[in-house]
Amino acid sequence: MISGLINKAVDAQFRKDPGGRLVFLPFGPRKQAYFVDSKADEEKIRAFVKMYRSIAMLISLLTYPSIYVPALILDNAGLTPRQHRLTIILAVSLFFWFVLIAIAVLLWAAYKAAVPGLTASLPEVGPDLKGQLTDLSPRSRRPAMVFLLAGIALLAVGVLVATRYAPGRPCPPNTMPTSR
């Protein structure tokens, strides 16, 4: 399933021109585009983009646990008072998050630096042809909508459970004098 998502992300960076030639879009449809004429160049570019997309997805998948797991561990460590515990949890979680963001930025910089070397021998697509490019395979929005609706449903159930079964605390008595 994950390799299928990565393959679709890689395919999204390739299009066909009206003549049937393969076109590589390294930075999206509004930036430079290059004709890929040989199968060897196509395989080399696909392997590079797949490696980049795989690492980027791994970083994305590690972001949530890097914030949640330290919070879970430190919350049960028994540190007192509560404000210190929350401050430490926030600091540790943000540290891991910033490390992952720094890795993602370095990965993007490496991708941007490597693309000119990959495309140096490829002819550039003219601006007149960019508007005529077509997708390699038709995209289906159905899986994205299913994941979005499932996420919203899980969020709604989580909020319902959290509010329904939260331990109730009595409200402090009103100590303000009232004027009549």
C-alpha positions in Angstrom: 0.0 0.0 0.0 2.7 2.5 0.9 4.8 1.6 -2.1 1.7 2.2 -4.2 1.3 5.6 -2.7 5.0 6.4 -3.4 4.7 5.1 -7.0 1.7 7.4 -7.5 3.7 10.4 -6.1 6.5 9.6 -8.5 4.1 9.2 -11.4 2.7 12.6 -10.6 6.0 14.1 -11.5 5.8 12.7 -15.0 3.5 13.7 -17.9 3.1 13.1 -21.6 3.1 15.8 -24.3 0.7 15.7 -27.2 3.3 13.7 -29.3 3.5 11.0 -26.6 7.0 12.0 -25.3 7.6 11.6 -21.5 8.1 14.8 -19.6 9.7 15.1 -16.1 8.5 17.9 -13.8 11.0 18.0 -10.9 9.4 20.9 -9.1 5.8 20.9 -10.3 3.9 21.9 -13.4 4.7 25.6 -13.2 8.4 25.2 -13.1 11.0 23.7 -15.5 10.0 20.6 -17.4 12.3 18.2 -19.3 11.8 15.7 -22.1 13.0 12.2 -21.1 13.8 10.4 -24.3 15.7 7.3 -23.2 14.5 4.5 -21.0 17.8 4.6 -19.0 17.2 8.3 -18.1 13.7 7.5 -17.1 14.7 4.7 -14.8 17.5 6.7 -13.2 15.1 9.7 -12.6 12.3 7.5 -11.3 14.7 5.7 -8.9 16.0 9.0 -7.6 12.5 10.5 -7.1 11.3 7.3 -5.5 14.2 7.5 -3.0 13.4 11.1 -2.2 9.7 10.5 -1.8 10.3 7.4 0.4 12.5 9.3 2.8 10.2 12.3 2.8 7.2 10.0 3.7 9.2 8.3 6.4 10.0 11.7 8.0 6.4 12.6 7.7 5.3 9.4 9.4 7.8 9.8 12.2 6.7 13.4 13.0 3.6 12.4 15.1 5.3 9.7 17.2 8.3 11.9 17.8 5.9 14.4 19.5 3.5 11.9 21.1 5.8 9.2 22.5 8.1 11.5 24.6 4.9 13.2 26.0 3.5 9.8 26.9 6.7 8.6 28.6 7.3 11.8 30.5 3.7 12.3 31.6 3.9 8.9 33.4 7.3 9.6 34.9 5.8 11.1 38.0 7.5 14.5 37.8 6.1 17.2 40.0 4.7 19.8 39.8 2.5 19.5 36.8 3.8 22.8 35.1 7.4 21.4 35.2 6.3 18.1 33.7 4.4 19.9 30.9 7.3 22.2 30.2 9.7 19.2 29.9 7.3 17.3 27.7 6.9 20.3 25.4 10.7 20.9 25.2 11.5 17.3 24.5 8.7 16.9 21.9 9.7 20.1 20.1 13.3 19.1 20.1 12.5 15.9 18.2 10.1 17.8 15.9 12.8 20.4 15.0 15.3 17.6 14.3 12.9 16.0 11.9 12.1 19.3 10.2 15.8 20.0 9.8 16.3 16.6 8.2 13.4 17.3 5.8 14.9 20.7 4.9 18.3 19.0 4.3 16.6 16.4 2.2 14.8 19.0 0.1 18.1 20.9 -0.4 19.8 17.7 -1.5 17.0 17.0 -4.0 17.2 20.6 -5.4 20.9 20.3 -5.8 20.8 16.9 -7.5 18.0 17.7 -10.0 20.3 19.9 -12.3 22.8 17.0 -12.5 20.0 14.6 -13.5 18.5 16.9 -16.1 21.7 18.4 -17.6 21.5 16.2 -20.7 17.7 16.5 -21.1 16.1 19.0 -23.4 13.8 21.5 -21.7 10.1 21.7 -22.5 9.0 25.1 -23.9 6.3 27.1 -22.2 3.9 26.6 -25.2 3.9 22.8 -24.5 3.5 23.0 -20.7 -0.2 23.7 -20.9 -0.8 20.7 -23.2 0.8 18.0 -20.9 -1.4 15.2 -19.8 -1.2 12.8 -16.8 0.2 9.4 -17.3 -2.7 7.8 -15.5 -6.0 9.3 -14.5 -6.0 10.3 -10.8 -8.7 9.1 -8.5 -9.8 11.4 -5.7 -11.8 8.6 -4.0 -9.0 7.2 -1.7 -8.2 10.8 -0.5 -11.8 11.4 0.3 -12.2 8.1 2.1 -9.1 8.8 4.2 -10.4 12.4 4.9 -13.8 11.2 6.0 -12.3 8.4 8.1 -10.0 10.8 9.8 -12.9 13.2 10.5 -15.0 10.3 11.9 -12.1 9.2 14.1 -11.6 12.7 15.4 -15.3 13.1 16.2 -15.4 9.8 18.0 -12.2 10.8 20.0 -13.7 14.1 21.0 -17.0 12.4 22.0 -15.2 9.8 24.1 -12.9 12.4 25.7 -15.7 14.7 26.7 -18.1 11.9 27.7 -15.7 10.0 29.9 -13.5 12.8 31.3 -13.3 12.7 35.1 -15.6 15.4 36.4 -14.2 18.0 38.8 -16.4 20.0 41.0 -16.5 23.7 40.3 -15.0 25.9 43.0 -17.6 27.7 45.0 -18.3 31.3 44.1 -16.4 33.3 46.7 -17.0 36.7 45.0 -19.3 38.9 47.1 -22.5 39.7 45.3 -24.0 43.1 45.6 -27.8 43.4 45.8 
